[in-house]
Amino acid sequence: MKRKLIVVSSTLGILVAAVLLAGMFAEQKKEPEDIEPPKPTKTVDTRKVNYEDLKTNIVTYGRVETAQSLDLLSEVSGRMSQGKIRLKEGERFSQGALLFYIDEEEAALNLKSQKSNFLRDLAGILPDFKIDFSDNFETWQGYFNSLDLHREFPDLPESTSEKEKTFLATKGIYSSYYSIKSAEVRLAKHRYYAPFAGSIKEVNLQSGSFVNPGTKIGQIIRAGLHELKVAVETKDIPWIQQSSPVKIYSSETQRYWDGSVIRISDYVNQNTQSVDVFIAIQSNGEKIYDGQFFQAAIPARTVTNGMIMPRNAIYNGDEVFVVENDSLLKKRVINVIRLTEEDAIFNGLEEGDDLVVEPLIGAFNNMKVKKNELKDIDLELKQEDDKKLLNSESGSSQVGSR
């Protein structure tokens, strides 16, 4: 019995000692310190501020329109017939070609009747002329002999005195003569000759139709004379100058043309909410079709002492970040000269400043950063066709806008 008590007591003593030793060691052990991992320094793209004279461009698009189109309208009534060419859309004609004519038989006979009456009246006064106005008789006799019923009557001879003029007026010579000239003009309106070389764009009536004065027969367009109508944003209009040379490009045919600004609208087009600018296209032998879609680069005013930067790197309209001491971000205010869809032209910073040329999220003053200085960045248009168009112009520095 005594032996069992000794064993139990020893076991309990060992357990108590173990617990006490474990507590003592636990108190002596130090808690590990919380060490935050080092935060990585953000790398930002920068570029040295360097001002220069910038040749700006406005790149826009539009459709080709003929520079001259005419409606074919009848000025007289009668049966209409086609002339030397067929009245069909797309039919080409040369300058002076007879496009159509209106039946003129009745008008021609009426004119001949008036001319016959005039010859009768003039013949009736020649004997009096020989007696009363002998100095001018030979002139009027020669005029009478030159008249032909089948040709236009020439101008009347000049009167040599007020008495002679009064005599002619009382005999109705002047009245009859100008009635004949009016009828000659009206007879000429029965035939319509092409005022230029071109083609028929629209046909409303066919040969054999009866027409009245004002009836539209069709429409013709002039060949080789085209304009490009482009839409330009209102904010870019002050940058465009009249008669400026323009580079025109067709991505469809891969062809270039030269042009010039000839007109700028004074109103906003309600369909495009832009101002229409018209560019005359200089023919270079390449065929141009009415309605083709072209691209144009219009040179704008040159900006002196400016620099190009991405538009999305500007905050609050006129604030940017620069890097000072190679490590700290600083906010600066700039002078924005011109904005395009992707780029901006500005000044207002010191030359040599490290300008941040990328958009930053959550950036703030005195934020530590690391510079990635760009020696050259592409701040022009990104589309290949636009680059080709701009590169075809002279000038070392350019910026485009759509």
Number of C-alpha atoms within 10 A of each C-alpha: 5 6 7 9 9 10 11 10 10 12 11 11 11 11 11 12 11 12 10 12 11 11 10 11 9 10 9 8 8 7 7 6 6 6 6 6 6 6 6 9 12 11 13 18 15 21 21 18 20 16 18 12 15 21 18 23 24 22 23 20 18 21 16 21 22 19 18 15 16 14 15 21 16 22 17 19 16 18 15 23 19 18 17 12 14 17 22 17 15 15 14 18 21 17 12 12 16 17 20 22 21 25 18 19 11 10 16 16 11 14 21 18 14 17 24 14 14 21 19 11 15 20 14 12 14 18 14 13 19 15 10 14 16 13 11 17 17 14 12 19 16 11 16 16 9 10 14 14 13 10 9 13 16 12 10 13 11 11 13 11 11 9 12 15 14 11 16 17 13 10 14 13 18 15 13 18 19 13 14 22 17 11 18 18 11 17 20 13 16 20 21 20 16 19 13 16 16 21 20 22 19 18 17 13 17 15 16 13 12 15 19 14 11 12 17 16 20 19 17 25 24 23 20 18 17 21 23 29 22 22 20 25 16 14 12 18 17 9 16 18 17 12 13 15 18 22 21 25 22 17 13 9 9 8 11 18 17 16 23 21 21 16 15 18 12 9 11 15 13 8 6 11 13 19 21 23 21 22 31 23 23 15 14 10 8 11 7 17 14 17 12 13 18 22 21 28 25 26 24 22 15 15 17 12 14 22 21 25 24 21 19 16 18 22 14 7 12 13 15 23 25 23 24 16 7 12 17 17 24 18 15 14 16 15 14 17 12 16 18 16 12 17 21 23 21 20 19 15 18 12 12 11 15 24 27 27 24 17 17 15 6 6 14 13 13 13 14 19 18 17 21 13 16 12 8 8 11 9 16 19 19 10 8 9 15 22 13 11 19 25 12 13 14 9 12 9 14 22 23 26 22 18
